[in-house]
Amino acid sequence: MSFDEIIDRRGTHCAKWDKMELLYGVPADTGIAMWVADMDFRPPQVVQDALQKMLDHGVYGYFGDDSAYLDAIRWWMENRHGWKVEPEWIFTTHGLVNGTALCVDTYTDPGDGIVLFTPVYHAFAKVINAAGRKVVECEMPNVDGRYEMDFDAWDPQMTGAEKMVILCSPHNPGGRVWSRAELQGVADFAKRHDLILVSDEIHHDLVMPGHSHTPMALIDGIEDRLIMMTATTKTFNIAGSHSGNVIIPDPDLRAKFGARMMALGLSPNSFGLFMATAAYSPEGAAWVDELVQYLDGNRKLFDQAVNAIPGLASMNLEATYLAWVDFAGTGMAKDEFTRRVEKDACIAVNHGPTFGKGGESFLRFNIATPRARVEEACNRLTDAFRDLQ
């Protein structure tokens, strides 16, 4: 397939394109949607073929015998990430926001503190707050345009009321691929403060050339408090399938999670299972390799253009397709630089403050779209901030 193909998603019940005028005031006909974290590319042909096979059969009953599905997950984790997973460790949730919510529900009580290293994916805080738990924000220092861990600053923040920490690895929105030493630091932090560690690794396949992701499950001494979360959905652009993997090595933690899912009557939909089984394959792997090279090209184009605008700084992207742009150098108030992006450039983006402390001067741009569209966005941004040049 060609990632350069422009696919018009407007009028298809697409959140990213069909809601940007309502939510951001960006015109549906001329705007560019760069907010929701899904891609404007079709998934690999092997996924399309799996759906076509379902359609040709024409009967959409309950899914049975998930052995091929579980084997596909195990194959992917071992071959792509060097992590051996047992089939009984794997639970399927309705995506990883649902997976996060289930972890919060299973392992914490109302009023408990849940630690986030901010700025971080905004859905975490939404879920925590909605569940009547308390968000505990540990703000990451931005050191020369790169987020780092600061456990010396965070240890004194802990009061004993915290029961869980949620890590985003690789990091959304900053694009960091955490080093093994940093991951060991997170594990030690969780142990020091007796926290369940939920590691959301949904972006683990979208790592830029020159960087390497380490699954938290490969860090020693953390297994008895670790919940791993992975998914096909970001990797293969099948987020609408609402399927995610919650993988739990520890038997006690696993029993609690399984009981909670049973109590809530949760089971996966067959479309997501067929799609995931097809995606986690050699054909899917070859497609991902091509995708990452393409995203890397988009990243270089976007960063070069944005960083050429005085006062703007696009954080170096080590993983994900989400560019995190700092407007602090413009000296503008948030409303002003946001207005220029949305009203003048007609680009819908995510607002930095929704990601928590440290996000106040940022906007997040999704660059997983055909290169011509990235180029157009760059030209519009250059024009919107022309007076600074």
Backbone hydrogen bonds in HBPLUS format (Angstrom, degrees):
<---DONOR---> <-ACCEPTOR-->    atom                        ^
c    i                          cat <-CA-CA->   ^        H-A-AA   ^      H-
h    n   atom  resd res      DA  || num        DHA   H-A  angle D-A-AA Bond
n    s   type  num  typ     dist DA aas  dist angle  dist       angle   num
A0005-GLU N   A0002-SER O   3.33 MM   3  5.80 169.1  2.35 110.8 114.0     1
A0018-ASP N   A0014-CYS O   2.71 MM   4  5.40 158.0  1.76 158.8 166.6     2
A0019-LYS N   A0015-ALA O   3.26 MM   4  5.38 138.8  2.44 129.9 132.5     3
A0023-LEU N   A0019-LYS O   2.99 MM   4  6.09 165.3  2.01 154.9 158.9     4
A0024-TYR N   A0020-MET O   2.84 MM   4  5.34 150.4  1.93 130.7 140.0     5
A0025-GLY N   A0021-GLU O   2.91 MM   4  4.30 136.5  2.10 113.6 120.9     6
A0031-GLY N   A0027-PRO O   2.77 MM   4  5.07 139.4  1.93 143.5 150.9     7
A0032-ILE N   A0346-CYS O   2.94 MM 314  6.44 148.3  2.04 150.4 160.7     8
A0348-ALA N   A0032-ILE O   2.93 MM 316  6.26 162.1  1.96 156.7 162.3     9
A0034-MET N   A0348-ALA O   2.86 MM 314  5.49 147.0  1.97 143.1 154.1    10
A0366-ASN N   A0034-MET O   2.89 MM 332  4.51 146.0  2.01 113.5 121.1    11
A0038-ASP N   A0036-VAL O   2.94 MM   2  5.83 137.9  2.12 102.0  90.6    12
A0040-ASP N   A0368-ALA O   3.00 MM 328  6.39 159.2  2.04 153.4 160.1    13
A0047-VAL N   A0044-PRO O   2.97 MM   3  5.63 141.1  2.12 117.6 127.0    14
A0048-GLN N   A0044-PRO O   3.34 MM   4  6.78 158.0  2.39 146.4 152.6    15
A0049-ASP N   A0045-GLN O   2.78 MM   4  6.01 156.7  1.83 156.6 163.1    16
A0050-ALA N   A0046-VAL O   3.21 MM   4  6.33 147.0  2.33 130.7 138.4    17
A0051-LEU N   A0047-VAL O   3.13 MM   4  6.48 157.1  2.18 151.0 156.2    18
A0052-GLN N   A0048-GLN O   2.87 MM   4  6.13 153.9  1.94 147.3 155.6    19
A0053-LYS N   A0049-ASP O   2.89 MM   4  6.10 150.4  1.98 145.8 153.2    20
A0054-MET N   A0050-ALA O   3.16 MM   4  6.47 151.0  2.25 140.0 147.1    21
A0055-LEU N   A0051-LEU O   2.90 MM   4  6.20 158.7  1.95 149.5 155.7    22
A0056-ASP N   A0052-GLN O   2.77 MM   4  6.00 158.5  1.81 151.2 156.9    23
A0057-HIS N   A0053-LYS O   3.08 MM   4  6.22 151.4  2.17 140.6 147.8    24
A0058-GLY N   A0054-MET O   2.90 MM   4  6.19 162.8  1.93 151.3 156.4    25
A0070-LEU N   A0066-ASP O   2.91 MM   4  6.15 165.1  1.93 158.9 162.6    26
A0071-ASP N   A0067-SER O   2.86 MM   4  5.97 156.0  1.92 145.3 152.6    27
A0072-ALA N   A0068-ALA O   2.94 MM   4  6.09 146.2  2.05 140.7 149.3    28
A0073-ILE N   A0069-TYR O   3.16 MM   4  6.51 156.1  2.22 148.1 153.6    29
A0074-ARG N   A0070-LEU O   2.97 MM   4  6.24 164.7  2.00 151.1 155.3    30
A0075-TRP N   A0071-ASP O   2.81 MM   4  5.96 157.3  1.86 146.9 153.4    31
A0076-TRP N   A0072-ALA O   3.00 MM   4  6.17 161.6  2.04 146.3 151.0    32
A0077-MET N   A0073-ILE O   2.99 MM   4  6.22 170.3  2.00 157.6 159.7    33
A0078-GLU N   A0074-ARG O   3.05 MM   4  6.15 159.3  2.09 147.8 153.4    34
A0079-ASN N   A0075-TRP O   2.86 MM   4  5.90 166.8  1.88 152.6 157.1    35
A0080-ARG N   A0076-TRP O   2.80 MM   4  5.50 158.7  1.84 147.4 153.4    36
A0081-HIS N   A0077-MET O   3.05 MM   4  5.07 136.2  2.25 115.5 126.6    37
A0083-TRP N   A0077-MET O   3.05 MM   6  5.36 174.0  2.06 126.0 125.6    38
A0082-GLY N   A0078-GLU O   3.07 MM   4  4.45 134.3  2.28 111.2 115.5    39
A0089-TRP N   A0086-GLU O   3.01 MM   3  5.57 159.8  2.06 118.3 124.9    40
A0090-ILE N   A0087-PRO O   3.25 MM   3  5.78 165.7  2.28 116.9 120.8    41
A0248-ILE N   A0089-TRP O   2.95 MM 159  5.01 162.9  1.98 136.4 137.3    42
A0091-PHE N   A0246-VAL O   2.85 MM 155  5.07 150.1  1.93 142.6 152.4    43
A0246-VAL N   A0091-PHE O   2.86 MM 155  5.07 165.1  1.88 145.2 150.4    44
A0093-THR N   A0244-GLY O   2.90 MM 151  5.16 157.2  1.95 139.0 146.2    45
A0244-GLY N   A0093-THR O   2.95 MM 151  5.16 142.0  2.09 140.3 140.8    46
A0099-GLY N   A0095-GLY O   3.04 MM   4  6.27 141.8  2.19 127.2 138.9    47
A0100-THR N   A0096-LEU O   2.81 MM   4  5.87 152.1  1.89 134.8 140.9    48
A0101-ALA N   A0097-VAL O   2.95 MM   4  6.21 161.0  1.99 146.8 152.0    49
A0102-LEU N   A0098-ASN O   2.91 MM   4  6.14 153.6  1.98 149.1 156.0    50
A0103-CYS N   A0099-GLY O   3.02 MM   4  6.28 150.3  2.12 143.9 151.7    51
A0104-VAL N   A0100-THR O   2.95 MM   4  6.27 163.3  1.98 156.3 160.3    52
A0105-ASP N   A0101-ALA O   2.90 MM   4  6.06 158.5  1.95 145.9 152.3    53
A0106-THR N   A0102-LEU O   2.81 MM   4  5.88 151.0  1.89 144.4 152.2    54
A0107-TYR N   A0103-CYS O   2.98 MM   4  5.91 170.7  1.99 154.4 156.5    55
A0108-THR N   A0104-VAL O   3.21 MM   4  5.53 135.3  2.42 137.0 141.3    56
A0112-ASP N   A0109-ASP O   3.00 MM   3  5.66 164.2  2.02 144.0 146.9    57
A0111-GLY N   A0132-GLY O   2.84 MM  21  6.10 149.3  1.93 135.0 144.3    58
A0134-LYS N   A0112-ASP O   2.81 MM  22  5.95 174.3  1.81 155.2 156.0    59
A0113-GLY N   A0161-ALA O   2.93 MM  48  5.60 175.2  1.93 132.9 132.2    60
A0163-LYS N   A0113-GLY O   2.86 MM  50  5.95 160.0  1.90 162.1 156.4    61
A0114-ILE N   A0134-LYS O   2.80 MM  20  6.06 155.0  1.87 174.6 172.5    62
A0136-VAL N   A0114-ILE O   2.90 MM  22  5.63 166.7  1.91 144.2 141.0    63
A0115-VAL N   A0164-MET O   2.80 MM  49  6.19 160.7  1.84 155.3 152.7    64
A0166-ILE N   A0115-VAL O   3.03 MM  51  6.33 164.9  2.05 174.1 169.7    65
A0116-LEU N   A0136-VAL O   2.93 MM  20  6.12 160.0  1.97 157.7 157.1    66
A0138-CYS N   A0116-LEU O   2.85 MM  22  6.02 172.5  1.86 171.0 170.4    67
A0118-THR N   A0138-CYS O   2.98 MM  20  5.93 138.3  2.15 121.1 133.7    68
A0140-MET N   A0118-THR O   2.79 MM  22  5.88 171.3  1.80 172.8 169.9    69
A0120-VAL N   A0355-PHE O   2.77 MM 235  4.97 154.2  1.84 137.6 140.3    70
A0121-TYR N   A0172-ASN O   2.98 MM  51  5.63 123.3  2.31 159.6 146.6    71
A0124-PHE N   A0121-TYR O   3.30 MM   3  6.20 154.0  2.38 122.6 127.5    72
A0126-LYS N   A0122-HIS O   3.37 MM   4  6.68 160.7  2.41 148.2 153.8    73
A0127-VAL N   A0123-ALA O   3.00 MM   4  6.14 164.6  2.03 153.1 155.6    74
A0128-ILE N   A0124-PHE O   2.98 MM   4  6.23 167.9  2.00 156.2 159.8    75
A0129-ASN N   A0125-ALA O   2.89 MM   4  5.97 172.0  1.90 154.0 156.3    76
A0130-ALA N   A0126-LYS O   2.98 MM   4  6.02 159.4  2.02 144.7 151.2    77
A0131-ALA N   A0127-VAL O   3.02 MM   4  6.16 136.7  2.22 142.7 153.6    78
A0131-ALA N   A0128-ILE O   3.23 MM   3  5.24 130.7  2.48  94.3 107.2    79
A0133-ARG N   A0128-ILE O   3.08 MM   5  5.35 159.1  2.12 162.9 156.3    80
A0132-GLY N   A0129-ASN O   3.04 MM   3  5.24 162.7  2.07 109.4 113.5    81
A0148-GLU N   A0141-PRO O   3.11 MM   7  5.76 145.7  2.23 157.6 167.6    82
A0143-VAL N   A0146-ARG O   2.85 MM   3  5.17 152.1  1.93 148.5 141.3    83
A0146-ARG N   A0143-VAL O   3.16 MM   3  5.17 123.8  2.49  96.9 111.3    84
A0153-ALA N   A0150-ASP O   3.11 MM   3  5.57 133.6  2.34 106.9 117.9    85
A0154-TRP N   A0150-ASP O   3.17 MM   4  6.46 143.6  2.31 140.9 151.7    86
A0155-ASP N   A0151-PHE O   2.84 MM   4  5.78 160.7  1.87 155.3 156.3    87
A0157-GLN N   A0154-TRP O   2.89 MM   3  5.18 139.9  2.05 108.9 121.4    88
A0158-MET N   A0155-ASP O   3.18 MM   3  5.69 151.1  2.27 113.0 120.3    89
A0196-ILE N   A0163-LYS O   2.99 MM  33  6.31 169.5  2.00 138.6 136.8    90
A0165-VAL N   A0196-ILE O   2.83 MM  31  6.24 154.9  1.89 169.8 172.9    91
A0198-VAL N   A0165-VAL O   2.93 MM  33  6.26 168.7  1.95 164.0 167.6    92
A0167-LEU N   A0198-VAL O   2.81 MM  31  6.16 164.2  1.83 164.6 170.2    93
A0200-ASP N   A0167-LEU O   2.85 MM  33  6.03 161.5  1.88 173.3 168.6    94
A0169-SER N   A0200-ASP O   2.91 MM  31  5.99 167.2  1.93 150.2 154.5    95
A0171-HIS N   A0176-ARG O   2.85 MM   5  5.03 162.4  1.88 149.8 153.8    96
A0175-GLY N   A0171-HIS O   2.75 MM   4  4.98 137.7  1.93 133.7 139.8    97
A0318-GLU N   A0175-GLY O   3.01 MM 143  5.30 138.9  2.18 125.8 137.5    98
A0319-ALA N   A0175-GLY O   3.01 MM 144  4.88 118.9  2.39 124.9 136.6    99
A0183-LEU N   A0179-SER O   2.95 MM   4  6.27 159.6  1.99 154.3 159.9   100
A0184-GLN N   A0180-ARG O   2.89 MM   4  6.12 151.4  1.97 145.6 153.6   101
A0185-GLY N   A0181-ALA O   2.96 MM   4  6.22 144.5  2.09 138.8 148.7   102
A0186-VAL N   A0182-GLU O   2.95 MM   4  6.37 146.1  2.07 145.3 154.2   103
A0187-ALA N   A0183-LEU O   2.94 MM   4  6.23 161.1  1.98 149.4 154.4   104
A0188-ASP N   A0184-GLN O   2.87 MM   4  6.10 158.1  1.91 148.2 154.2   105
A0189-PHE N   A0185-GLY O   2.94 MM   4  6.07 152.4  2.02 141.9 149.6   106
A0190-ALA N   A0186-VAL O   2.91 MM   4  6.19 158.2  1.96 151.7 157.0   107
A0191-LYS N   A0187-ALA O   3.00 MM   4  6.30 154.0  2.07 146.0 153.2   108
A0192-ARG N   A0188-ASP O   2.81 MM   4  6.02 160.8  1.84 150.9 156.5   109
A0193-HIS N   A0189-PHE O   3.15 MM   4  6.31 152.1  2.24 147.1 153.0   110
A0195-LEU N   A0190-ALA O   2.77 MM   5  4.73 168.7  1.78 143.5 147.5   111
A0194-ASP N   A0191-LYS O   3.23 MM   3  4.88 164.9  2.26  99.3 103.6   112
A0197-LEU N   A0225-ARG O   2.82 MM  28  5.95 171.0  1.83 163.7 166.8   113
A0227-ILE N   A0197-LEU O   2.87 MM  30  6.15 156.3  1.92 163.6 162.1   114
A0199-SER N   A0227-ILE O   2.87 MM  28  6.22 167.9  1.88 173.9 178.0   115
A0229-MET N   A0199-SER O   2.95 MM  30  6.03 146.9  2.06 165.6 155.0   116
A0201-GLU N   A0229-MET O   2.79 MM  28  5.75 164.0  1.81 156.8 161.6   117
A0204-HIS N   A0201-GLU O   3.05 MM   3  5.32 158.7  2.10 122.3 122.0   118
A0206-LEU N   A0203-HIS O   3.03 MM   3  5.47 153.0  2.10 115.7 124.0   119
A0320-THR N   A0206-LEU O   2.77 MM 114  5.23 151.8  1.85 154.6 164.0   120
A0208-MET N   A0318-GLU O   2.91 MM 110  5.37 156.6  1.96 132.2 139.2   121
A0211-HIS N   A0208-MET O   3.12 MM   3  5.89 145.5  2.24 147.2 149.1   122
A0218-LEU N   A0215-PRO O   2.97 MM   3  5.66 165.1  1.99 120.0 124.9   123
A0219-ILE N   A0216-MET O   2.98 MM   3  5.43 165.9  2.00 118.3 121.6   124
A0225-ARG N   A0222-ILE O   3.04 MM   3  5.86 168.7  2.05 129.1 132.2   125
A0226-LEU N   A0223-GLU O   3.40 MM   3  5.10 176.4  2.41 104.9 105.9   126
A0228-MET N   A0247-ILE O   2.97 MM  19  4.98 162.1  2.01 154.3 153.3   127
A0247-ILE N   A0228-MET O   2.72 MM  19  4.98 162.3  1.75 148.5 153.6   128
A0230-THR N   A0245-ASN O   2.95 MM  15  5.17 155.9  2.01 144.7 152.4   129
A0245-ASN N   A0230-THR O   2.72 MM  15  5.17 168.8  1.73 161.8 161.4   130
A0236-PHE N   A0232-THR O   2.95 MM   4  5.92 165.4  1.97 163.0 165.3   131
A0238-ILE N   A0233-THR O   3.01 MM   5  4.61 151.9  2.09 127.2 135.2   132
A0241-SER N   A0238-ILE O   2.91 MM   3  5.68 164.7  1.94 122.8 128.0   133
A0242-HIS N   A0239-ALA O   3.02 MM   3  5.66 164.7  2.05 118.4 123.4   134
A0254-ARG N   A0250-ASP O   2.94 MM   4  6.00 152.1  2.02 148.7 157.8   135
A0255-ALA N   A0251-PRO O   2.94 MM   4  6.06 152.7  2.01 142.3 148.3   136
A0256-LYS N   A0252-ASP O   3.23 MM   4  6.51 159.0  2.28 148.0 152.4   137
A0257-PHE N   A0253-LEU O   3.07 MM   4  6.32 160.6  2.11 148.3 153.5   138
A0258-GLY N   A0254-ARG O   2.88 MM   4  6.05 166.5  1.90 155.0 158.9   139
A0259-ALA N   A0255-ALA O   3.01 MM   4  6.12 155.2  2.07 143.5 150.0   140
A0260-ARG N   A0256-LYS O   3.07 MM   4  6.31 151.3  2.15 143.8 151.2   141
A0261-MET N   A0257-PHE O   3.00 MM   4  6.30 161.7  2.04 154.7 159.1   142
A0262-MET N   A0258-GLY O   2.99 MM   4  6.16 155.2  2.05 144.4 151.6   143
A0263-ALA N   A0259-ALA O   2.92 MM   4  6.13 154.4  1.99 143.9 150.9   144
A0264-LEU N   A0260-ARG O   3.06 MM   4  6.29 139.7  2.23 142.6 152.8   145
A0266-LEU N   A0261-MET O   3.14 MM   5  5.47 171.3  2.14 153.3 154.0   146
A0265-GLY N   A0262-MET O   3.09 MM   3  5.06 154.5  2.15 100.2 108.1   147
A0273-LEU N   A0269-ASN O   3.43 MM   4  6.78 156.1  2.49 146.5 153.2   148
A0274-PHE N   A0270-SER O   2.96 MM   4  6.18 166.5  1.97 159.3 161.5   149
A0275-MET N   A0271-PHE O   3.00 MM   4  6.14 161.6  2.03 150.5 156.1   150
A0276-ALA N   A0272-GLY O   2.92 MM   4  6.01 161.0  1.96 146.2 151.6   151
A0277-THR N   A0273-LEU O   3.01 MM   4  6.10 161.4  2.05 147.2 152.3   152
A0278-ALA N   A0274-PHE O   3.13 MM   4  6.30 157.1  2.19 143.9 149.5   153
A0279-ALA N   A0275-MET O   2.90 MM   4  6.07 157.3  1.96 148.8 155.8   154
A0280-TYR N   A0276-ALA O   3.02 MM   4  6.10 169.5  2.03 156.1 157.3   155
A0281-SER N   A0279-ALA O   2.79 MM   2  5.51 128.3  2.06 112.7  96.4   156
A0285-ALA N   A0281-SER O   2.87 MM   4  6.14 154.7  1.93 154.6 162.4   157
A0286-ALA N   A0282-PRO O   3.00 MM   4  6.25 157.1  2.06 147.5 152.2   158
A0287-TRP N   A0283-GLU O   3.16 MM   4  6.42 155.0  2.23 144.5 151.0   159
A0288-VAL N   A0284-GLY O   2.99 MM   4  6.27 157.8  2.04 149.8 155.6   160
A0289-ASP N   A0285-ALA O   3.04 MM   4  6.33 155.6  2.10 149.4 155.5   161
A0290-GLU N   A0286-ALA O   3.21 MM   4  6.53 153.9  2.29 143.8 149.9   162
A0291-LEU N   A0287-TRP O   2.86 MM   4  6.12 159.9  1.90 152.7 159.2   163
A0292-VAL N   A0288-VAL O   2.91 MM   4  6.12 164.8  1.93 157.7 159.5   164
A0293-GLN N   A0289-ASP O   3.33 MM   4  6.54 157.5  2.39 140.5 145.9   165
A0294-TYR N   A0290-GLU O   3.04 MM   4  6.35 155.4  2.10 149.6 156.7   166
A0295-LEU N   A0291-LEU O   2.81 MM   4  6.12 163.9  1.84 160.3 164.7   167
A0296-ASP N   A0292-VAL O   2.91 MM   4  6.04 151.0  2.00 144.2 152.2   168
A0297-GLY N   A0293-GLN O   3.13 MM   4  6.44 146.0  2.25 139.9 148.1   169
A0297-GLY N   A0294-TYR O   3.06 MM   3  5.13 120.1  2.43  96.0 110.8   170
A0298-ASN N   A0294-TYR O   3.01 MM   4  6.43 154.0  2.08 149.5 156.8   171
A0299-ARG N   A0295-LEU O   2.80 MM   4  6.05 157.1  1.85 150.7 157.4   172
A0300-LYS N   A0296-ASP O   3.05 MM   4  6.28 161.0  2.09 146.8 150.6   173
A0301-LEU N   A0297-GLY O   3.10 MM   4  6.31 163.8  2.13 148.4 152.6   174
A0302-PHE N   A0298-ASN O   2.88 MM   4  6.04 171.1  1.89 157.6 160.1   175
A0303-ASP N   A0299-ARG O   2.88 MM   4  5.96 172.9  1.89 156.6 159.0   176
A0304-GLN N   A0300-LYS O   3.04 MM   4  6.03 159.4  2.09 143.7 149.6   177
A0305-ALA N   A0301-LEU O   3.21 MM   4  6.38 162.2  2.24 147.7 152.1   178
A0306-VAL N   A0302-PHE O   2.90 MM   4  6.07 173.1  1.91 161.4 163.6   179
A0307-ASN N   A0303-ASP O   2.87 MM   4  5.70 163.3  1.90 145.5 151.2   180
A0308-ALA N   A0305-ALA O   3.27 MM   3  5.28 143.7  2.41  95.3 105.7   181
A0309-ILE N   A0306-VAL O   3.01 MM   3  5.48 161.0  2.05 113.1 119.3   182
A0312-LEU N   A0309-ILE O   3.10 MM   3  5.73 166.8  2.12 144.7 145.9   183
A0313-ALA N   A0326-ASP O   3.00 MM  13  5.08 144.7  2.13 141.6 150.3   184
A0326-ASP N   A0313-ALA O   2.76 MM  13  5.08 171.8  1.77 148.9 148.3   185
A0315-MET N   A0324-TRP O   2.96 MM   9  5.58 177.4  1.96 154.9 154.0   186
A0367-ILE N   A0321-TYR O   2.96 MM  46  5.61 164.7  1.99 162.1 166.4   187
A0323-ALA N   A0365-PHE O   2.68 MM  42  4.96 142.5  1.81 166.6 160.3   188
A0365-PHE N   A0323-ALA O   2.75 MM  42  4.96 164.4  1.78 151.5 156.2   189
A0325-VAL N   A0363-LEU O   2.94 MM  38  5.45 165.1  1.97 171.4 166.4   190
A0363-LEU N   A0325-VAL O   3.01 MM  38  5.45 143.8  2.14 144.4 155.7   191
A0327-PHE N   A0361-SER O   2.82 MM  34  5.53 176.1  1.82 163.0 164.2   192
A0330-THR N   A0327-PHE O   3.03 MM   3  5.69 163.0  2.06 119.8 125.3   193
A0331-GLY N   A0328-ALA O   3.05 MM   3  5.71 157.0  2.10 118.9 125.3   194
A0336-GLU N   A0333-ALA O   3.00 MM   3  5.36 126.9  2.29 105.4 119.1   195
A0337-PHE N   A0333-ALA O   3.21 MM   4  6.65 164.0  2.24 166.4 167.7   196
A0338-THR N   A0334-LYS O   2.99 MM   4  5.98 156.5  2.04 151.6 159.0   197
A0339-ARG N   A0335-ASP O   2.96 MM   4  5.90 148.6  2.06 132.0 140.8   198
A0340-ARG N   A0336-GLU O   3.06 MM   4  6.35 159.0  2.11 150.4 155.2   199
A0341-VAL N   A0337-PHE O   3.20 MM   4  6.40 155.3  2.26 140.0 145.8   200
A0342-GLU N   A0338-THR O   2.90 MM   4  6.09 170.1  1.90 157.4 160.1   201
A0343-LYS N   A0339-ARG O   2.65 MM   4  5.29 153.9  1.72 143.8 153.4   202
A0344-ASP N   A0340-ARG O   3.16 MM   4  4.78 125.0  2.48 103.7 118.7   203
A0345-ALA N   A0340-ARG O   2.88 MM   5  6.28 149.9  1.98 155.3 165.2   204
A0347-ILE N   A0341-VAL O   3.04 MM   6  5.80 157.8  2.09 141.0 146.9   205
A0350-ASN N   A0364-ARG O   3.20 MM  14  5.01 159.3  2.25 146.2 145.8   206
A0364-ARG N   A0350-ASN O   2.92 MM  14  5.01 163.5  1.95 141.1 146.4   207
A0354-THR N   A0351-HIS O   3.23 MM   3  6.04 151.5  2.31 122.6 129.1   208
A0352-GLY N   A0362-PHE O   2.94 MM  10  4.56 137.2  2.12 145.1 135.9   209
A0355-PHE N   A0352-GLY O   2.93 MM   3  5.68 166.1  1.95 127.6 132.3   210
A0356-GLY N   A0353-PRO O   3.12 MM   3  5.46 165.6  2.14 114.3 116.6   211
A0359-GLY N   A0356-GLY O   3.09 MM   3  5.89 150.4  2.18 146.2 149.2   212
A0362-PHE N   A0359-GLY O   3.14 MM   3  5.41 168.1  2.15 121.2 122.1   213
A0373-ARG N   A0370-PRO O   2.87 MM   3  5.51 134.3  2.08 116.4 128.2   214
A0374-VAL N   A0370-PRO O   3.25 MM   4  6.68 149.5  2.35 144.0 153.0   215
A0375-GLU N   A0371-ARG O   2.84 MM   4  6.11 161.1  1.88 155.3 160.4   216
A0376-GLU N   A0372-ALA O   3.00 MM   4  6.21 151.4  2.08 137.4 145.0   217
A0377-ALA N   A0373-ARG O   2.92 MM   4  6.17 157.1  1.97 146.6 152.6   218
A0378-CYS N   A0374-VAL O   2.92 MM   4  6.21 154.7  1.99 148.7 155.7   219
A0379-ASN N   A0375-GLU O   2.99 MM   4  6.30 155.5  2.05 148.0 154.3   220
A0380-ARG N   A0376-GLU O   2.96 MM   4  6.23 156.5  2.02 149.6 156.0   221
A0381-LEU N   A0377-ALA O   2.93 MM   4  6.18 156.8  1.99 150.5 156.5   222
A0382-THR N   A0378-CYS O   2.96 MM   4  6.17 159.6  2.01 148.6 154.2   223
A0383-ASP N   A0379-ASN O   3.05 MM   4  6.28 155.3  2.11 145.1 151.3   224
A0384-ALA N   A0380-ARG O   2.86 MM   4  6.08 153.4  1.93 146.0 154.0   225
A0385-PHE N   A0381-LEU O   3.11 MM   4  6.29 137.7  2.29 146.1 155.0   226
A0386-ARG N   A0383-ASP O   3.20 MM   3  4.85 161.2  2.24 107.1 105.5   227
A0388-LEU N   A0385-PHE O   3.00 MM   3  5.75 162.5  2.03 121.3 127.0   228
A0389-GLN N   A0386-ARG O   3.11 MM   3  5.57 163.9  2.14 115.5 120.6   229
